[in-house]
Amino acid sequence: MICRIGLLVFLLLASAAHGVEWQPARRDYSWSFPQDHWARSGYRTEWWYFTGHLTSEEEPRQRFGYQFTFFRIGLLSELPDLQSSWTTNNVIMGHAAISDLGSGRHLFSEVVYRAIPLLGGFGRYPDPVIAWSRAPAGTDGEWTLRWNGHAFNFSMRDKAQGMALQLTTRPAKRLVLQGPNGFSRKGEGPTAASQYYSFTRLLTEGTLSIDGERVRVRGESWMDKEFGTDQLGADQVGWDWFSLQLQDGREIMLYFLRNERGEIDFARGTLVSQEGETRYLNPGEWSVRSTQTWKSPKTGATYPSRWIVELSGENLRIVIVPELADQENRSHLVKNLFYWEGAVRIETAEGGRIGRGYVELVGYGTRSRPAI
């Protein structure tokens, strides 16, 4: 959704970027595909975000949720004129998670590197490599994101966490812009916005590994790409974001930002029809109400954990249920970086299953406000 979680690393890097002039998101941005799948220089933050539901090809009852994200975090708007192989104007961060929906295990891995030839970086169109980094310390190889001519291939491995992903995707529906012309507002301020697009259904296949067990999988994914500058207001402490894929062929994206009092500060949404047409949703056209909570035994944060979503104009009322309670991602590299990012199922009020999706919950618990 919006400024993806990895940008919390700005807590460590804010002084380096102080005084730098960055481009804000614009209503009149001129999109160009496929070039805009690659990194967009001049913006402070950017990310490529994938989530999805996968099933074993050999054992259909073996189901998984996953997340894979690369972030570009700008330090300087241009590369400094220094004769050093360590010179950079960006940091690359990667997050990956696998939820084994059968065993109840949730695995999380991360990387953070300077964007330099030795450690990681961002390709330039038409090079098929969009982003890459070295794997975590102690693991050979790289994390990669590539353009395959139609959509994206990506891979990661973490020996210490006992997890790996190698997935390829192709569009089941065309790309959609989130907000008019892809201008996605996050508040009332002049720069409180991002350029934002999604592939709401990507057919996905490949392999995943948990503790050395390699499983061939198939399923569907959701992809977000955003870039922009200064998106959160001073009083905004976090957000709730929903990507929902209904069995009838529609998709719903909803987000709302919360202020320090826990109130909804700003909210927007998108409904995508079976044919791929978008309808942008204002707050009065939809509502989200939490009916349960879950408290993390590791961080002490209390998250909403079950929701009723209503779209009045569509006469739609659905229940969102987490597939696992504990899908909290907890960083070992960035202090106080934790958030809930999890696979969910969509049900009717009577309990019938009518879809699936992912939910991201940011800024719950103490000291966890994202600095973006």
N, C-alpha and C positions, 0 to 999 in steps of 0.2 A: 504494500500500500504505500503509505507516505514514507517519510524519511526513515528508511529501514534502520533497525536497531543498531547495527554496527557503528553508526555515527556517534554513539556514546564515546568512542575513542577520542572524540574532539575534546573531552575533558583533559586529555593528555597533550593535545596538539594546539589548543586555542591560541596560546601565546605566539606560536610560529606563524599563524595566519592573521594575527592582529594587523589591521591597517590595510590589508589587501583588498583591492576592489574586485568584486565578483559580479557576474551577470545574474540578474534575477530572471525568473520565469516570465514569459511574455504571452499575452493573448494572441498576438499575431505571429507566433513562431512558425517558421516555414519548415514543415516536416519533409524529410527525404529518406525514403526507405529503399534498400536496406541499410544505407549509411548510418542512420540514427540508431541502429542497434549497437554501434561501436561507441567508444567513450567520447563525450562532448566536453572539450576543454573550455575553461573560463567559468564553469559552474563549480560551486564549492563541494557539492555532494552529488553522488550518482550511485545507482545500484541496479543489479540484475537479480531478480528474485524468482525462484521456482518452488512451488509446493505441489504435492500430488498424492494420489492413492494408487498403490501398486498391488498386484496379486501374483503369486507364484504361478508359473506356467504349468508346473507339475502337480501342485496341490492348491486348488482354488480357495480352500479355506485358510490358507496362509496369506495374511494381508498385512500391508505396511503403509504407513504414511512417511513422507520425507520432505525435507527442506534443503535447498541449496541456494546460497546467496553470495555474490561478490559485491563489494563496495569500493568505490573510489572516493577517497577523502582528500580534498585539496588542501595543500599547505600554502602554495603560491599559485597565482593565476598563470604564470609563465615559468619555464625552466630557468634557473639562475645561470648566468654566464660564468661558470666555474669549471676549471679543468680537473674534474674528479669523477671517477666512476661511481661515487656515492651520491652525486648530485641528483636531487629529485624535487619535484613539486607536488607529488602525490604519495599517499599511503594506500596500499591495497589490503583489504580485510576480507576474509572468507568465513562463512558460517555454514555448517551442514548438520543435519539431524536425521535420524531414522527412528521411527516409532514402530516397534514390533507389536501389532495389535493383538496377536495371539498370546504371546508371553507377558505382555505388559511392560516390556523394557523400552526405555527411551534413551538413545545415545546422542551425544552432541560433540562436535569437533569444531575447531576454529584455527585460523591463521591470521597473523598481522605482520606485514613486512613493508619496508620502504620499497617504492616502485623503482627498482634499479635492475639492470640486466642480470645480476647475480641472483636476485630474490623473487622478482615478479614484476608485472606491469600490464600494459594495455596495448593491444594491437591497433593498427590503423587499416581502415577499409582500403582495398578489398582483401587484405590478409585474413584468412578464416579465423585466426585466433583473435578473440575479443578481449579476453583477460586470462591471466595465468599467475600462479604463484608456486613457490616451493611448498611441498607438503609440510606438516608439522615436524618439529625436531624429532629425530629418531625414526622418521618414515622416509623411505626413498621415493623419488618421483615428484610429480607436480599435480596441483589442482588446475583444471583447465575449463574454459568456456569457449566454444567454437560455433561459428555459423556453418550450417551444413547445406546451405543453398535454399532451404525452405523454412527452417527453424533452428534449433540449437542442440548441440551435443555438449555434455559436461561430465566431469569425473572428479572424484576426490578419494583419498585414502588416508586413514589414520591408524597406524599399527597399534599405538598405545590404547586407543579406544576400541579397537577391534571392529572397525567399520569401514565400508567402502561403497561407493556408488559409481556406476558407469552407465549413463543413460543417453538415449537419442530420442528426439522429438520431431513431430511434424504436425502442422495445423489441422485440426478438425473444423475450425471456424476461422474466419479472417480476423486480423488485428482490429482492435477497437481503441478509440481515443477516450480517455477518462476525463470528462469535462469538455465543454465546447472547445474544439480545436486542440484537445489535449491539455488545456490550461486548467489545472486542478487546484482550486483554492483550499487553503487550510486555515484561513482567518481573514480578518478585515484589513490587515496591514497591506501596504502596497507591494511588498515582496513575499507575502505569506501564501506562496503557491509553488507548484512544481509543474514541469512538463511530464505527462504521465500517459502511458499506453499499456495495453494488456493483450496477451493471447489467452482468452478465457478457457479454451480447450485445446490442449496439445496431446495427441496420441503419443504414448511414451512406451519404450521398451528398452531392455538392457539387463544389467545384473546389479544386485546388491549383495554385500557380504556382512555377516555378523559373526564375530568370533571364528573367522575362517570358513564358515559355511557359505558357499556361493549359491545364490538363488537367481534363476532367470525369471524376470518379471515383466508384466505388461500392465498398463493402466492409463490414466489421464492426469494431466498436469495443468497448472495455471501459472502464467508468467507475467510479471510486472517489470517495467523499466521506468525509472523516474530520475530526473535530475533537476537541480534548482539550488537556491541559496536562501538562507535565513527564513525558514518556514514556520518555526514555532514562535508564538508570542511569549512575552515575559511571564504571563500568568498561566500558560498551558504547560501541564506536567506530563502528559502522555496521551495515548489514544487506544481505541478499540477498533479493529479492522476485520472485516468478514469477506471472504471470497466463497461463493456458494454456487454449486453446479447442480441444477435440478434435473431429475430424470426426464422431464418433458422437453429438455433441450434448451431451456433458458438458463442464464447466469445472473447473479446479483452480486455487486460489490457495494459495500457500505462501510463508512468510517465516521467516527466522531472523536473529537479531541476534548479532553477534560481539563478543567482549571483546577486551581489549588484546593477548591472547596468540593471537588468531586463532581461538579456540575458539567453538563455538556456545553462546551464553549463554541463549537463549530461542527457542522455535520453535512455530509453530502453522500450521494450514491449514484449507481448506474444499474439499469436493468437492460440486459441484452436478450433480444428475442431469439427464437429458434433459427431465424434467418440471418442473425448477426446484426440487426438494427439496434441502435442504442436509444434509450430514453433516460435523461438525466433527472435524478430525483432530489427534490428539495426536502428539508427536514419535516415539513408538514405532511409529506406523502408516505412516510414510513416511521416505524418506531421499533426500538429494541429494548426489551426488559429482561433483566437478569433475575432468575428464580432460585439459583443455588450459588454457593461459593466453595472454593477449595483453598486451603492454607498450605503453603509450601513448608515442609519440615526442614528444608535446607536454608531458605532465606527469610522465612517468616512472613512473606508477602501473601496477602489474601486476594485471590482473583475471582471474578465471576466465572461460573463453570456450567451454566445452562441458561438458554435464552429463548424468549418468545419474540419472533420477528413478524411484523405485520406491514404489508403494503396495501394501503387503503384503496388506491386506484386499480389494483389488480385483484382485489378481493382475495388476498393471499395471507394466510396465517400459518406459520411454520414454527417448529421447535428445533433448536440447535443443541445437540448433545455431544460432549467430548467423547472420543473413542477411548481415551485414557485420561485419568485425572492429572497425573504428573507428566506434563509435556513441557516443563520449564527448562529453558536453556540457560545454563549458568557458566559464565566465562571464568577461565583460569588465568587469562592474560590481561584483562581489563578490570580493574577494581570496581565493584558494585555494578557490574553489567549482568543483568538477568532479566528475562522476560518469558512470557508463556507463548509458545507458538505450536499449535496443535491441530491434528486431524479431528474432524467432527463429522457426524452424520446428521442428516436432515430428516425430520419426521413430521407426520401430521399430528394433530392434537390427540388422535386415537392411538398413536404409536406406530403407524405404518411408515416404512422407510421410503422417502421420495427424493433422496439426493445425498450429496456429500460436499465437503469443503474444508477450508482451513480458517482458523481464527488466530489473530495476533493481539496480545494484550501487553501494553507497554506503560511503564511509569507506575506500576503498583509496588507497594513496599517503600521503605525509607531509602533516601539517597539514590534513587534510580531515575531521576528526570533526565531524559536525553538532551544533551547539549548540542542542538542543531539549529 
